[in-house]
């Protein structure tokens, strides 16, 4: 597929016909979805590198982007047909990076998605920001597979302002992060709306067993998946019918991808949807070793169990935050909780659990329930309520900011 072919597909979104030629890279910073799509379609029709940007970036992220653009490595192949699309990863949750993509990596991901779910066309509503890979791919699946895309205002949806969606041959799809699903399940009207979808994609962060159980009990056609910016979103997913039959995890690897899990649990992904490198660099073609940890079950379904770079070493013992967070959620006292390691002179690091102050869990009950369920070194030494619970613009908990607030709260 050529860039010009993608431009042709997106011609209906263009604002100025054939697309302008830009001096230097084109930055897409629109907050309004329709203006974003129009700006992107115009940019694709040109020959510049295209950067998807979070409109909420602060001075730090903007300075990082400016520095990247100044240190640009010239490579003419990115000007027209390869590695010209920069999708942000990191930002407020870490140092800003852009994963290089293009029409081929995107199209590969769309074809694999459709084959996995048996879809001819894709019709979706969008409540995730378009500069984020999950929101961006929700739109491009519709554009490339043929279908309707309806951007919606998340706050309005959360408050119960819900559109009537016309019947579609393959049904409607929506992408959510766990926090959004949690909030929509609180109200009967939004729960009933979700039931009408053919597929409710769930990703971006780990979902607790309690949330998944409530979604199943409500008959939500949930499809938990695994993917990242570097893979053009989803590369493994549990189909709704599998979820409703009681299966859990992130499902099978999609047809366009391949995946291996090393003895130490590190997930490596291969396939033609992989990014071309982190801007301004390029990477050699080949598989991509992630920092995620996973395992296969007896059906070769993927289960993601945490991140290698989140590991806490406390008194010489290894603690994986995802495991502790899961057990804390299972106490029934937390809907939001983040486990971090806090510097300690005696232990090196101690395990700390942070949660939104408004939730007011019964911490004595939590401590009693954890005894016997996990080793003493894994149990949180401190529980820290945070008055401000930070999220990224994609609706995921900003773990780096939580860690900073914990340090600040503990003095």
C-alpha positions in Angstrom: 0.0 0.0 0.0 1.3 3.5 -0.9 0.8 6.6 1.2 -1.2 8.0 -1.7 -3.6 5.2 -1.4 -4.2 6.0 2.3 -4.7 9.6 1.3 -7.3 8.5 -1.2 -9.2 6.5 1.4 -9.2 9.5 3.7 -10.3 12.0 1.1 -13.7 12.4 2.6 -12.2 13.9 5.7 -10.0 16.5 3.9 -10.7 20.1 4.4 -8.8 21.5 1.4 -9.0 19.0 -1.5 -5.5 17.8 -2.5 -3.6 18.6 0.7 -1.0 21.3 1.2 2.8 20.9 1.1 4.4 21.7 4.4 7.8 23.0 5.2 9.0 20.6 7.9 6.9 18.2 10.0 3.2 18.5 10.4 2.0 18.5 14.0 -1.6 17.4 14.7 -2.7 19.1 17.9 -6.5 19.4 17.5 -8.7 18.7 20.5 -12.0 18.4 18.5 -12.2 14.9 16.8 -13.6 16.2 13.5 -10.9 18.8 13.2 -8.3 16.2 14.1 -9.5 13.9 11.4 -9.5 16.6 8.9 -6.1 17.9 9.8 -4.7 14.3 9.6 -6.3 13.6 6.2 -4.8 16.9 4.9 -1.4 16.0 6.3 -1.4 12.5 4.7 -2.1 14.1 1.3 1.2 16.0 1.7 4.7 14.6 1.9 5.7 15.7 5.4 6.3 13.6 8.5 3.2 13.7 10.6 3.2 13.9 14.4 0.1 13.1 16.5 0.3 15.3 19.6 -1.5 15.4 22.9 -3.1 18.9 23.2 -2.7 18.6 27.0 1.0 18.4 27.0 2.8 20.8 29.3 6.0 22.6 28.9 8.1 19.5 29.6 6.6 17.4 26.8 6.7 20.4 24.4 10.3 21.0 25.2 11.1 17.3 24.6 9.3 17.4 21.2 11.2 20.6 20.2 14.5 18.9 21.1 13.6 15.9 19.0 12.8 18.0 16.0 16.0 19.8 16.3 18.0 16.6 16.4 16.2 15.1 13.4 18.0 12.5 11.5 17.5 13.1 7.8 16.1 10.1 5.9 14.1 10.7 2.7 12.2 7.4 2.9 10.1 8.9 5.8 9.1 11.8 3.6 6.6 9.9 1.5 6.1 6.3 2.1 7.8 4.7 5.2 7.9 5.6 8.9 6.4 9.0 8.3 3.6 8.7 11.0 4.7 9.4 14.6 2.4 8.2 17.3 3.2 9.3 20.9 4.1 6.8 23.6 5.1 7.9 27.1 4.5 11.6 27.6 3.1 12.3 31.1 3.8 8.7 32.1 7.5 8.9 31.2 9.8 10.5 28.7 8.1 11.4 25.5 8.7 9.0 22.6 7.2 8.7 19.1 6.8 5.3 17.5 7.3 5.4 13.7 4.4 4.0 11.7 3.0 4.3 8.2 0.2 3.0 5.9 1.6 -0.5 5.8 1.9 -1.1 9.6 -1.6 0.4 10.1 -3.2 -1.6 7.3 -1.6 -4.8 8.5 -3.1 -4.2 12.0 -6.6 -3.5 10.5 -6.6 -6.6 8.3 -5.5 -8.8 11.3 -8.2 -7.2 13.5 -11.0 -7.9 11.0 -9.9 -11.5 10.5 -9.7 -12.2 14.2 -13.3 -11.1 14.8 -14.7 -12.2 11.4 -15.6 -8.7 10.4 -16.3 -7.5 6.8 -16.7 -3.8 7.8 -16.0 -2.0 11.0 -18.4 0.5 12.6 -17.3 2.1 15.8 -17.9 4.9 18.3 -14.9 6.6 19.8 -14.5 7.9 23.4 -10.7 7.7 23.5 -8.5 10.6 22.2 -7.5 10.3 18.6 -3.8 11.1 19.3 -3.7 7.9 21.4 -3.1 4.7 19.4 -6.3 3.0 20.7 -8.5 6.0 19.7 -6.6 6.5 16.4 -6.9 2.9 15.3 -10.6 2.8 16.2 -11.1 5.5 13.5 -8.7 4.1 10.9 -10.3 0.6 11.2 -13.6 2.1 10.1 -11.9 4.2 7.3 -9.8 1.3 5.9 -12.3 -1.5 6.4 -15.3 0.5 5.3 -17.7 1.6 7.9 -19.0 4.5 10.1 -17.0 6.1 12.8 -18.8 8.3 15.4 -16.6 10.3 17.8 -18.5 10.9 21.1 -17.8 13.1 24.1 -16.7 10.9 27.0 -18.1 13.1 29.7 -21.5 13.1 28.0 -21.5 9.4 27.7 -20.5 8.9 31.3 -23.4 11.2 32.3 -25.9 9.1 30.3 -26.2 11.2 27.1 -26.2 8.2 24.7 -26.8 8.2 21.0 -29.1 5.7 19.3 -27.0 3.7 16.9 -28.6 2.3 13.7 -28.4 -1.4 13.0 -25.2 -2.5 11.2 -24.5 -5.8 9.5 -21.5 -6.5 11.8 -22.7 -4.5 14.8 -21.0 -1.6 16.6 -17.7 -1.6 18.4 -16.4 0.6 21.2 -12.9 0.8 22.8 -12.6 1.4 26.6 -10.0 1.4 29.3 -10.9 -0.2 32.6 -11.6 3.1 34.4 -14.2 3.9 31.8 -15.8 0.5 32.0 -16.0 0.8 35.8 -17.8 4.1 35.5 -20.3 2.9 32.9 -21.2 -0.1 34.9 -22.3 2.1 37.8 -25.5 3.2 36.0 -28.2 0.9 34.6 -28.7 3.2 31.6 -25.1 3.1 30.5 -24.8 -0.6 31.2 -27.8 -1.3 29.0 -26.2 0.8 26.3 -23.0 -1.3 26.4 -24.9 -4.5 26.1 -26.1 -3.4 22.6 -22.5 -3.4 21.2 -21.1 -6.4 19.3 -17.7 -5.9 20.8 -16.5 -3.8 23.7 -12.7 -3.7 23.4 -10.9 -3.4 26.7 -7.2 -2.5 27.0 -4.7 0.1 28.2 -4.3 -1.3 31.7 -5.0 -4.4 33.8 -8.6 -5.0 34.7 -9.4 -6.5 38.1 -11.3 -9.8 38.5 -14.2 -8.0 40.2 -14.6 -5.6 37.3 -14.5 -8.5 34.8 -17.0 -10.5 36.9 -19.5 -7.6 37.0 -19.1 -7.1 33.2 -19.8 -10.8 32.6 -22.8 -10.7 35.0 -24.2 -7.7 33.1 -23.7 -9.6 29.8 -21.3 -7.0 28.4 -19.7 -8.4 25.1 -16.2 -7.7 26.4 -13.0 -8.3 24.5 -10.0 -7.8 26.7 -6.8 -7.4 24.6 -3.1 -6.7 24.6 -1.3 -4.3 22.4 0.8 -1.1 22.5 1.7 1.9 20.4 4.7 0.0 19.0 2.4 -2.8 17.5 -0.3 -0.4 16.1 -2.6 -1.4 19.0 -4.0 -4.8 19.5 -2.0 -8.0 18.8 -3.9 -10.4 21.1 -7.5 -10.4 22.2 -10.2 -12.6 23.8 -13.3 -12.7 21.7 -16.6 -11.7 23.4 -18.1 -15.2 23.1 -15.0 -16.6 24.9 -15.3 -14.0 27.6 -19.0 -14.8 28.1 -18.1 -18.5 28.3 -15.9 -17.7 31.3 -12.5 -17.5 29.8 -10.1 -14.7 31.0 -6.8 -13.2 29.9 -5.9 -11.5 26.7 -6.9 -14.3 24.3 -5.2 -15.6 21.1 -2.6 -13.8 19.1 -4.2 -12.0 16.1 -3.5 -13.4 12.6 -1.1 -10.6 11.6 1.2 -11.0 14.6 3.4 -13.6 16.3 4.4 -13.8 19.9 6.9 -15.6 22.1 7.3 -15.7 25.8 10.8 -16.2 27.2 11.5 -18.4 30.3 11.8 -15.2 32.4 8.3 -14.1 31.2 9.4 -11.4 28.7 6.9 -11.0 25.8 8.4 -10.6 22.3 6.1 -9.6 19.4 6.7 -10.0 15.7 4.8 -9.1 12.5 4.3 -6.4 9.9 2.4 -4.0 12.2 5.5 -3.3 14.2 6.8 0.2 14.4 9.9 1.3 12.4 11.7 2.8 15.4 11.5 5.6 17.9 11.8 9.0 16.2 14.2 10.2 15.1 16.0 6.8 15.1 15.1 3.8 13.0 15.3 0.2 14.2 16.4 -2.8 12.3 13.5 -5.0 11.0 12.7 -7.9 13.3 10.9 -8.9 16.4 10.4 -6.4 19.3 11.2 -7.4 22.9 8.7 -5.6 25.2 9.0 -4.9 28.9 5.8 -6.8 29.6 5.6 -10.2 31.3 3.2 -12.9 30.3 2.4 -16.6 30.3 0.4 -19.0 28.1 -2.4 -21.1 29.4 -3.3 -24.6 28.3 -5.3 -23.2 25.3 -2.4 -20.9 24.3 -4.3 -17.9 25.5 -2.1 -15.0 26.6 -2.1 -13.8 30.2 -0.2 -10.5 30.9 1.1 -10.5 34.5 3.0 -7.2 34.8 6.0 -5.3 33.6 9.6 -6.2 34.1 10.5 -2.5 34.7 8.0 -2.2 37.5 9.8 -4.8 39.6 10.3 -3.9 43.3 13.2 -5.4 45.2 12.4 -5.3 48.9 14.9 -6.9 51.3 16.3 -8.9 48.4 12.8 -10.3 47.5 11.1 -9.6 44.2 7.6 -8.1 44.2 5.6 -7.6 41.1 3.1 -4.7 41.6 0.5 -6.2 39.3 0.2 -9.3 41.5 -0.2 -7.2 44.6 -2.7 -4.9 43.0 -4.8 -7.8 41.9 -5.0 -9.3 45.4 -5.9 -5.8 46.8 -8.8 -5.5 44.3 -10.0 -9.0 45.3 -10.5 -7.7 48.9 -13.4 -5.7 47.6 -12.1 -2.6 49.1 -10.4 -1.0 46.1 -11.6 -0.1 42.6 -8.5 2.0 41.9 -5.1 1.0 43.5 -1.5 1.4 42.4 1.4 -0.3 44.1 4.8 1.3 44.0 8.2 0.9 45.7 9.3 3.6 48.1 13.0 4.1 49.0 13.9 2.7 52.4 17.2 2.6 54.2 16.7 -0.8 55.8 14.9 -2.7 53.0 16.0 -0.8 49.9 12.4 -0.5 48.8 9.2 -1.0 50.7 5.9 -1.8 49.1 3.3 1.0 49.2 -0.3 1.0 48.0 -1.9 4.2 46.9 -5.6 4.8 46.3 -8.0 7.7 45.8 -8.8 9.3 49.2 -12.5 9.5 48.4 -12.8 5.7 48.4 -12.2 5.1 52.1 -11.3 1.4 52.2 -11.4 -0.6 55.5 -7.6 -1.0 55.8 -7.8 -3.2 58.9 -9.9 -5.7 57.0 -7.6 -5.4 54.0 -4.6 -6.3 56.2 -6.4 -9.3 57.7 -7.4 -10.6 54.3 -3.9 -10.4 52.9 -2.4 -12.5 55.7 -2.0 -16.0 54.3 -2.8 -14.9 50.7 0.6 -13.4 50.0 4.1 -13.5 51.5 4.9 -10.9 54.2 7.4 -9.0 52.0 4.8 -8.5 49.3 2.2 -7.0 51.6 2.1 -3.2 51.5 3.9 -1.6 54.4 2.0 1.6 53.9 -1.4 2.7 52.4 -1.4 6.2 51.1 -4.6 8.0 50.2 -4.2 10.6 47.4 -6.7 13.5 47.1 -5.9 13.9 43.4 -5.9 10.6 41.4 -4.0 11.3 38.2 -5.0 10.0 34.8 -3.3 10.3 31.4 -5.3 11.9 28.6 -6.1 8.3 27.4 -7.9 7.6 30.7 -5.3 5.4 32.2 -3.9 5.9 35.6 -0.6 7.9 35.5 1.6 5.5 37.5 4.6 7.7 37.4 2.6 10.7 38.8 1.1 8.4 41.5 4.7 7.4 42.5 5.7 11.1 42.7 2.6 11.9 44.8 3.3 9.0 47.2 6.9 10.3 47.8 5.5 13.8 48.4 2.8 12.5 50.8 5.3 10.4 52.8 7.6 13.4 53.1 
